[in-house]
């Protein structure tokens, strides 16, 4: 199995186009992961709520029924 250090050392041997492609691919992946972390953190204590508005309305109606 190739080590991380071997991969790093081989980067200098890549063509400029291959380096650009690799770095762009890694950048996009990092952006996607960052976005997923951000979205997950925004959910917070409400992460268990359904995203469907009908499910939310049904849950609220059940809570109202319990109050009466």
Secondary structure as UniProt FT lines:
FT   HELIX           4..10
FT   HELIX           11..13
FT   HELIX           16..43
FT   HELIX           44..46
FT   TURN            47..48
FT   HELIX           53..67
//
